[in-house]
Amino acid sequence: MAPVPTPPAQPDDAPASYVGLDAAGAEQLARERGWSTVRSLPPGAIITMEYRQGRLNFEVEDGRVNRCWQG
């Protein structure tokens, strides 16, 4: 049987710290802090419920981050 792959380490970061930032600046900061995937979504976007280690999600409206969560 093949070994189970080890997921990448998740950065020790506070998602709430991105709320209020402009979307482009928030994405750059998230990548600098070690997030492997950064996803910007409009309010009310339909998304899958899969949890992905190392992914940070932004809900962006009018160019600003309104909400941020991991996975």
ZAKOLVEX-825946 format. One record per residue (C-alpha): residue number from 1; x, y, z; residue in three letters. Coordinates in steps of 0.2 Angstrom, whole numbers, plus 2048, in hexadecimal, padded with zeros to 3 digits. Last residue first. Example, Ala and Ser with C-alpha at 12.3 -4.5 7.8 and 13.67 -1.06 7.14 Angstrom:
% ZAKOLVEX-825946
num:u:v:w:residu
2:844:7FB:824:ser
1:83E:7EA:827:ala
END
This chain:
% ZAKOLVEX-825946
num:u:v:w:residu
71:7D1:881:812:gly
70:7D3:891:81D:gln
69:7C8:89F:81E:trp
68:7C7:8B2:81A:cys
67:7B8:8BE:819:arg
66:7B5:8D0:812:asn
65:7C6:8D1:808:val
64:7C5:8E1:7FE:arg
63:7C5:8E4:7EB:gly
62:7B2:8E9:7EB:asp
61:7AE:8D9:7F3:glu
60:7BA:8CA:7F6:val
59:7B7:8BA:800:glu
58:7C8:8B4:803:phe
57:7CD:8A1:804:asn
56:7DE:89B:80B:leu
55:7E4:88A:805:arg
54:7F2:880:80E:gly
53:7E8:871:812:gln
52:7D9:86F:806:arg
51:7C8:86C:80E:tyr
50:7BB:867:801:glu
49:7AA:870:803:met
48:7A9:875:7F1:thr
47:7A5:887:7EC:ile
46:796:892:7E7:ile
45:79A:8A4:7E9:ala
44:790:8AE:7F5:gly
43:79C:8BD:7F6:pro
42:7A9:8BC:7E8:pro
41:7B7:8B0:7EA:leu
40:7CA:8B2:7EB:ser
39:7D4:8A2:7EE:arg
38:7E6:8A1:7F4:val
37:7F0:891:7F3:thr
36:801:88D:7FA:ser
35:7FF:898:809:trp
34:810:89C:810:gly
33:810:8AD:818:arg
32:816:8B5:808:glu
31:808:8AD:7FE:arg
30:7FB:8B4:80B:ala
29:803:8C5:809:leu
28:802:8C5:7F6:gln
27:7F0:8C0:7F7:glu
26:7EC:8CD:804:ala
25:7F4:8DB:7FA:gly
24:7EA:8D6:7EA:ala
23:7DA:8D4:7F4:ala
22:7DB:8E5:7FD:asp
21:7DB:8E2:80F:leu
20:7CC:8E3:81A:gly
19:7CC:8D2:821:val
18:7DE:8CA:81E:tyr
17:7E2:8C9:831:ser
16:7D2:8BF:834:ala
15:7DB:8B0:82B:pro
14:7E8:8AF:83A:ala
13:7F8:8A6:834:asp
12:802:897:83A:asp
11:805:891:828:pro
10:7FE:880:823:gln
9:80A:872:821:ala
8:809:869:811:pro
7:7FF:859:811:pro
6:809:849:815:thr
5:805:83C:808:pro
4:7FE:82B:80E:val
3:80A:81D:80A:pro
2:806:811:7FC:ala
1:800:800:800:met
END
